[in-house]
Amino acid sequence: MKLSKHLVDKPWGRTDIPPEFGTMNGRRVGEIWYSAETDAPLPILVKWLFTSERLSIQVHPDDAQARARGMSSGKEECWYIVDAEPGAVIGIGTKRPLSSEELYAASLSGEIEALMDWKKVSAGDYFYIPAGTVHAIGAGIHLVEVQQYADITYRLYDYGRDRELHLDDGVAVSSATPYTDPRSGHADLGDQLVAGPYFQLWYVRDMDNVPTLPPLRDIWIIPLAGQVQTDGQVAAKGDCIVTSGQAKITFSSDAKALVAF
């Protein structure tokens, strides 16, 4: 089944969203979420993000921390960079380890901006963001985010925008250290980008690139180019489709997609 698109306006969003996503009518859209019309949320959430300005410096809790605060789960995610303007950057981790007191003070003063490890990015790069990682996405980026199905974000710093910060909760769940996660790099077709614990993620030209499809579980397909056909439906860039590991899935000759389960 094709999932429904949900457009989310953001102060850092864009008015020039690619036409494959539909007509935005001048809206400043920052995120497009995909969801099913089901009683219970799916375990994986897929988003596209489009940035014209920097996002806040923020952090997500892990499962135990989220549940202690009354939430169903924490949030870990993977970013796949689809397009990036020259010089575009993301911030992941800090240049040196910060104590809780240092992180709190730096977030209040704005020094956190200079303490972040800002990395230049280009199309095809990917980064896994474990819970507790202090992070931010810069301007001029289109990316796909695959994540645990949770909407829980603590803002540490927002460049003076008039939005709520969550310093106490954010500092409490942060691990403000340099980023060393091995689930990052530049993706080639056929690569597995993420192997658990919350999802697997592949970058593929056809399903033969995925050797261990789970036959009794759902599979998320996010086309980046070309077309993917399954369950009598055709999906292209701008769509997200969920199907079974037992389904017949056909890629066009020019197709590229992310596959998650």
C-alpha positions, 0 to 999 in steps of 0.5 A, a space after each residue: 500500500 502507498 502511504 499517505 503524505 503529511 506536509 509539515 510547515 517549518 520555519 526552516 522549510 522550503 517553498 521550492 519542493 520538487 514537483 514530484 511531491 505535489 503542489 505546495 501552493 507557496 507553503 514553507 514545507 520542511 518535512 513530508 511524513 508518510 503514514 498508514 491509515 491504521 489504528 496503531 502506528 507502524 514501527 518505522 517512520 519515513 520522512 523527507 526533509 527540505 531545508 533552507 535554514 539550519 535546524 535546531 541543535 537537538 537530541 532524542 532520548 533512548 527507549 528507557 529515557 522516553 518511557 520514563 517520561 511517558 512516551 512509548 519509545 525513543 528515537 534513533 534515525 538514519 539520514 540519507 542525503 539525496 541532494 546538497 548545495 555546495 558547502 552544506 553541512 550537518 552537525 553530529 556530535 561535539 568536537 570534544 566531550 562535554 559534561 552536562 554542566 558544560 552542555 547546558 551552559 553552552 546551549 544557553 550562551 550559544 557557544 554550542 554552535 561552535 562546539 558542534 562537529 560540522 561535516 560537509 555533505 554531498 548526495 549519497 552520504 548517510 549517517 546513523 544517529 543513535 539516541 543521545 547524539 547531539 545533532 543538527 541539519 544545515 541549510 540547503 539539504 534534501 534528505 530521507 530520514 528513516 526512524 523509529 516511529 516517535 515524535 520526541 525531540 528536545 531542542 538545545 539551541 535554536 539560533 534565537 528563533 522564538 521556539 521552546 527549548 528543552 534544556 533540562 530534558 535535553 541535557 539529561 539524555 545527551 551524550 555530548 561526545 564526538 561522533 564515531 558511529 560506524 553506520 555512516 559513509 557514502 552509499 553505493 548501490 547494493 550497500 546495507 546502510 543500517 543493520 539493527 537494532 530498530 531497522 535494517 536499511 539498504 540502498 538498492 537498484 532491485 530486490 536482488 540486492 537485499 539477500 535476507 528479506 523477512 517474508 512475514 514482515 512489512 517492507 518500506 520502499 522509498 523510490 529515489 529514481 525510476 519506478 517500483 511496482 508491487 501490489 498492483 501499484 506503481 511508486 516513484 520519487 515522492 511516494 513511500 510504499 509498504 508491502 510484504 516480504 513475500 510480494 512480487 516487487 519489480 524495479 524499472 531499469 533506472 530505479 534506485 530506492 531505499 528499502 527498510 524493514 
